[in-house]
């Protein structure tokens, strides 16, 4: 699923939210930005991996999952991001 960043605030809180939500699922879950992909399932290194992408406001990133609960994982991540951070 593709997400567009609207908010102009930092990415640290959403990063932690992504990692925490991803950890609830069995599927492998990845974030891609500007051709680079990182796993959201290798906490705590995932936090630094996502932050190293330097995702900026006004840009888009993609999250995908592969596994038995991939649809539930993507829906949960989407809901969490919409509720706590401005994305579209």
Secondary structure, DSSP 8 states (H G I E B T S, - for coil): -EEEB---S-SHHHHHHHHHHHTTSSSEEEEEETTEEEESSSTTHHHHHHHHT---TT-EEEEEEESTTHHHHHHHHHHHHHHHS-B-
